[in-house]
Amino acid sequence: MTERRVGIVGCGQLAQMMAQEARPLGIEFSFLAEGGENTTCVEGLGTIVDASSGADIEALYRAMGEPEVITAEREGVSVELLRALEKFCPVYPRPDAFEKTQHRLREKTAITAAGLPVAPFLPASNYAEICAAVKQLGYPSFIKSCEHGYDGKNQWRVNSDEDLAAIANDVPESEYVVEQGIHFSREVSLIGARTADGAVITYPLAENDHYQGTLLVSTAPAPHVSEALQHTAETYLATLMNAWDYVGVLAMECFVTDDGLLINELAPRVHNSGHWTLAGADTSQFANHVRAILGMPLGETHCERVAVMINMLGVDKTPALPNEGVWSYGKELRPGRKMGHVILLDDTQEALAARIDSMLEELYGPTKRPA
């Protein structure tokens, strides 16, 4: 039987969980480390190749064991590298998807080009243009760097002229998106996967709670979600995946507003808000991503119980969870760093509420929030 091998650009916890979840499928993995990247998370899970070794692309591909398909664990990957690797095997999701989603303006333009709604926005390249955009959009507004924005970084909320003046020295000439502040009741995310022949699956919507811009808790299925809202989200995601001829898992974060669902941002990869699928769904997002990029039948996404995922941010503990699970990524402890996550399962949202509170206190102390 011919060995099936997947190459992953990146060596973090998402690559780790992809490899772990695909083990039952008999898939072998190779990992490409960019620019001195730490490889602790994937040690022992497959071949690790250093992309900064000076080897040409063909040599890197050979060193990876000539995988039949290559994917990436983060959107900040070099698109140039992906396109070079594409000469030797398929790269999924396609490099164009990474090019769109790693730049906020390109991403929003691509979403609106597909006829889907986002918050009103304007481009800007300097402080004067930012001020003009804010004047047009009104307060509150969000100023976001088009690149290198992740977990709340490189973005500013302005509620007044004083707030706007205060960031004058923080926004050098660059590319920005200025977004109108939207009143929303909550943030939800949808995880879906698509194969090259167009088969699409989606998971139930998850509701997300953040702390200082970083995801802390995801609950799935999200409470009080109507069939209409779930259907709308699924339609949005399928529209994007089909328009982009997308292959693999795509994550879509949305705001729930009085006027409906607005798309906030996309991630062309397995996503933190989908980690609950490791214990809460018939098939995890990680296994379905590997299935999708290899052209295998996609797994069922049915959820028997309610699942809650809690990120361990800057803490490395092992709570006692006899019936669920704790995932530790094996990384060096740093303040605010994603060290692992906990998944809780129960029959109802109400039954989980007290357990979430108790787990947050066990992880973070009386404040129930990361330090």
N, C-alpha and C positions, 0 to 999 in steps of 0.2 A: 504494500500500500504506500502510495506516495505521501511523503510528509507535507503537511500544510503549515505554512509559516507566515506570520504577520509581523511586519516591522512597525514599530511605534517611534515617532520622533518625540522625545521627552522621556524623563525617567522619574517622574513624581508619583504621587499616590493614585492618580487616575490611571496611569500606565500600570501601576501595581495591581489595581483592582480589575482592570481589563484582563490581565494575564491570569490572575487567580480565578476569575469567573469563567474563563474559557477553557480551563483545564479539563473539565468533563467532556469537552468537545474534541479533545485530542490535538489541540492546536499548539504549535511551538511559537515562541516569540523572540524577537530581537529588538533591542532598544538603542536608539541613536541619541547620544548625549551631545548637546550643543554647548560650545563655549565654556568648558570646565564645569558643567552642570553636575550637581551632587547626584550620585546614582544609588544611594543607600536603599531607597524604596524598592528598587527592582533587582537588587542583588539576589542571586539564586533562582531567578524566574526566567532566565534566558541569556542569550548572548548580548553583551553590552559593547557598543562601538563608539569610540570618541570621534565626533565629527570635526574636532579642531586638530586632528592629527596631521593635517596637511595633505591627506590622501585625496585623490580626485573622486568625483561622484560615483563613477563606475566601481572604483576600488572600495568605497564605502558600502555600496550595494552588495558587492561580493562578500565583504566582511560580515554583513548582516545575514549571510546565508541565502541570499537571493530570494527574499520573501515574495509571495505571489501578490501581495497587496501591502500598501503602507498607509498608516493613519497617523494622527497626532493627538496628543493629550491636552493641548492648550492652543488658544487662538493666536497667541503671540509668536508663533513659529515663523521662521523665515519662509515667505512665499517663494522666493527665488530657489531655496533649497528644495521645496516640495515640487516645483516645476522641473527642476533638474532630475529629481528622482523619478518623476513621472515618465521619463524616457525609457525606464527599465521595467516598470510595472505600474498598474493603476494606483493612484493615490486618492483615497476616500476619507473624508469628504474632499471634493475637488479643490485644488488650490484657489480657484476663483471665490469659493465660499469663505476661505480664510481671509482673502484680500478684502472682501466686503466687510466682514464682521470685526476685523481688527482696527477699523477706522470708523468712528461714529457717523461722520457725514455720509460716507459711502453706504454704511449700513442703513441709515434712515432713508436715504435716497432709493435704495434697492427695495425697502419695505413699501414705500409709497408708490414706487413704480409698479408693484404687484397689486396696487389698489387697496392696500391695507392701512389702517389708521395708526398714527403716532401722535404724540403731543405736538402742538405747533412749535416750530423751531426755525432758527435762522443761522447761517454760517457767519463766522467772524474770524479775522486774522490778527487783530490787535485790540488794544484797550478801547480806542475810539469806536471801532466797529462793534465791540461788545456793548458799549454804552448805548449806541444807536439801536442795537437789537433789543436790549432790555427796555428802552423807551417805547419801542413798538409793541413788544410782547407784554409789558407790564410786570408788576411785582405780584407774587414772588417769581423769580426766574432762576434757572440753574445754568451755570457756565461750566462746560465740560470740555476738556482737552480731547481732540479727535483720536489721539493715540495714547497708549500707556495709562488708560483709565481702568482700574480694577479694584473691586472691593471698596468703592467710595473714594479712591485716590484721584488726584488731579481734577477735582470738581469743586465748585463753590455754589452755595445757595445765597442769593441776595434778596433781602426783603425790603430794602429802602435805599435811598440815595447814599446814605452813610455806609451801608454795607458795600455798595458798589465802589465807592471811593476807597474803601479799606483794602480792596484787592488789586488796586492799580499796579502795585509793584510785583504782584504774584503772577501776572499774565503777560509774559513777554510775547513778542511777535511769534505766532505759531498758528496752528489750525484749531479752531474751537467750534463747538455747537452751542448755541444759546437756546435753551428750552423754556417754554412757558410752564410755570408751576401748575400742576394739575391737582385738583381735589379728588382724592381717591379713597375708597374705603379699605382697600387691602391690596397686597401684591400677590399674584399667583404665578405659577409657572407650569408649562406643559412640556413634557418630554415625549418625543416621537422618534421613530426610526423609519427609514425608507431604503429599499433595495434598488439595485440598478435597473431592475425590470419594473419598478414602480409600485411594488407592494408597500403599504404604509400601515404602521401600528402606532397607537398612542396610549399613554398611561392616563389615569385620572389626574385632574388638576391638583397641584399641591399649593397650600398657602404658606407664604414665607414671612418670617419675622427676622429683621436684621438688628445688629447692634453696631453702631458707628460704621455703617456701610458694609459690614461683613455678615453673611448669612449665619444666623444662630440656630433657628428652629424651622423645620419644614414639616407640615402636617398633610398627609394624603390618605384618602381623598380629602380635599379641602372642605371644611364644614359649610353647610348651607349653599352648595353649588347646584343650581338648577340644570336640568338636562339641556336647556337652551344655551346656557353659558358654556358648558362643556362642549357642546356642538360648535359654538362660535369659535372657541379656541382651536378645536381640531380642524375646522375649516381654514382658519388663518394659517396654521402650521402646514397643512397639506398643500395649500396654495403656494407657500414659499418653497417647500421642498420640490414640488413639481415644476415650478418656474425655474428653479436653479438646477434641475436634474440632479438633485441632492442624493447622496448615498451615505448612510450612517445615521448616528443619533444627532438630532438637532434640538437644542433647548431654547424655549421662548419664554421670556419674562414679560408679564403684562400687569397693567393697573386695571382694577375694577372700579369704574366710575358710574355716576348716575346715567350717563349717556351710553354706557356699554364698555367694551373691552378695548384698551389701547395697548399696543405693543411698546414695551420699553427697550429691551435689547435682546440680542440673540447670542448663542454660543454654539459654534460648530463642533461639538464634542459632547462626551458624557459630562454631566453637570452635577454640582454639589446638591442642588435641590432635587436630584433624582437618586441620591444615595439610599433613600428609604426603600427603593426597589430591591435592594440586596436581601431584605428579609420580608418585605411587605407585598411583593408581587410574585406571580408564578415564575417570571423570567426577569432578571435584573436588566437595567439599562446597559450595563457593561457587556453582558452576554449577548444582548440583542444588537449592540453596536458591532461586535465581532461577527455575529451571524449576518448582519446587513452587508458589511463590506466584503464578506466572502461569498455572498450570493446564496447563503443557506436560508431555509425557511425561518421566518421570525417566530419567536416564542410568544406564548400567551402573556397578557399583561393584567390578568384578573387579580383583584385584591380581595382576599377573604376577610381581612380585618382592617382596622384603622392603624396606620403607621405614623410614627413621629421620629424624625431624625434630629438629633441635637449635636451640633459641632463642638468638639473640644478645642477651644481657642486658647493657646498658651498654657494648657494644662495637660498632663499626661497621667491619667488615672485609669483604673480598671474597676468600674462599678460592678457589683454582683448582679448579673442579669441571667437567671437560669433559663428563661424561655426565649430570649431575644439575642442581642449581641452587642459587643463592643469591638470596633475596628480601630486598631492602633497602626499608624503608618510607619512607625520606626524612625521618625525624624528627630533631629536634635532639638531640644526644647528651646523655644524663643518666645518672648512676649507676643501675644496675638496670633501666633502661627497656628495653622490648622494641623493639629497633632493626631487627630482621629475623630471618630464620631460614635454616637450611641444610637441604637434604634430600639424604640419601645413599640409594642403591639398590644392592642386591646380591642374589645368588641364594639365600643362606642367612643365618640368624642368625649362624652362626659366622664367616662371611666378613666380616660387618659389624662384629663386636665390636672388632677392632683398629682399624678405620677410625673408629669412634666415639671411641675413646680418643685417636687422633691428632688428630681434628678438635677435640675439647674442649681439647687442649693448644695447638693453633694459635690458637684463639679466646681462651683464658683463661690461657695460660701453664702453668707446671709444676703448679699446684694443680688445674688442669682444672675450676675452679669460678669463677663471677663474683666480682669484687672486692666 
